[in-house]
Amino acid sequence: MDKKNRNQKVDYLSTRSTYNAKTIDFSKINKEKIEDYIELMKEHQMNCVKDGNFIEAELAKQRVIQLKKIAEKKNFKEAQNRQKSDTNKLKNSHNQELRKYNKEFENKFNNEMNKLEEMINELKIRQENELQDYIDTFDKNYPTQIKPSNVFLDLQRQLDYYVKNEDYPNAHLTQIELEEAIKRDKKNYEDEKEKKVEKEISLLRFRQQNEMKAMELKIENHKNALLREQQMKINEINLRYKNKLRDLERKQKSEREAYERIINNIGLNKTTRPLTAKNTSRSMPKNIK
């Protein structure tokens, strides 16, 4: 700043009318410019003191105090904006961490569920094959020849007797009874076979059901373990965020209080008024002679 502009700036800032009217809106001036004003006013204050113009020096001093408060309030405002930005950054970082973890967990959970579903399907297929193999084996090993009943054997002997004695009418009647006995024996054979296979299949299915229940319980426990793991991780993330937020808010509060102290203390470091002839007798301790 050249000397002419510098003097004009000092004159403009130091006049009483300008000070009272507050024609300059310092809230719209950047901090660097205000610092220039402060340096100018300090220089003007010192020049006024040298010239013995103490009224103007006082006005300049008050203007310096005013400008310093404006500068510190600007610093305070910037600090508040920065604190708000820091808080938002921390919150956004926390939300981003949660989203990232939840996405990773979702992929992991879905993969685990797909694997478990495959295990269930494999178990179902194995059990179906096991059942079919059992039925095939049972049919293969089950006796194919029907064991004749006592009724059948008695009728067979009677038929042989009638044929031997050429008693064909009774042989015919016995033959009819023998055919009915064969049908009954065959039915009894099939019923007995069906009962046995149903009993064995029932036992097999009972074992398979228990096996399936054990598998489902294992899957449910694994699913719950994954969900507990998720909740624990989320709690850990939230706790870490709360601790960081608490520490940040504590630091921000200390910073705000420091700015408030600075602003409130500007201009308070005044020297006490020197003793004069008028107040010497009041100020001096009575025991001093």
Residue pairs with C-beta under 8 A, 6 or more apart in sequence:
1 9
1 36
6 40
9 37
9 40
10 40
10 41
10 43
10 44
12 18
12 24
13 19
13 24
13 37
13 40
13 41
13 44
13 60
13 63
14 41
14 44
14 48
14 56
14 59
14 60
14 63
16 59
18 24
19 59
19 62
19 63
26 34
26 37
26 67
26 70
27 70
27 74
29 37
31 71
31 74
31 75
34 67
34 70
34 71
34 74
35 71
37 67
38 64
38 67
38 68
38 71
41 60
41 63
41 64
41 67
42 60
42 64
44 56
44 60
45 57
45 60
45 61
45 64
48 54
48 56
48 57
48 60
49 57
62 267
65 266
65 267
68 266
68 267
69 263
69 266
69 267
72 259
72 262
72 263
72 266
73 263
75 259
76 256
76 259
76 260
76 263
79 255
79 256
79 259
80 256
83 252
83 255
83 256
86 248
86 252
87 245
87 248
87 249
87 252
90 241
90 244
90 245
90 248
91 245
94 237
94 238
94 241
97 237
97 241
98 234
98 237
101 233
101 234
101 237
102 230
102 234
105 226
105 230
105 233
108 226
109 226
109 230
112 222
112 223
112 226
113 223
116 219
116 222
116 223
119 215
119 219
120 212
120 215
120 216
120 219
123 211
123 212
123 215
124 212
127 208
127 211
127 212
130 204
130 208
131 201
131 204
131 205
131 208
134 200
134 201
134 204
135 197
135 201
138 196
138 197
138 200
142 193
142 196
142 197
146 185
146 186
146 189
147 185
147 189
148 156
148 185
149 181
149 184
149 185
149 188
151 181
151 184
152 178
152 181
152 182
152 185
155 174
155 177
155 178
155 181
156 178
158 170
158 174
159 171
159 174
159 175
159 178
161 167
162 168
162 170
162 171
162 174
163 171
275 283
275 284
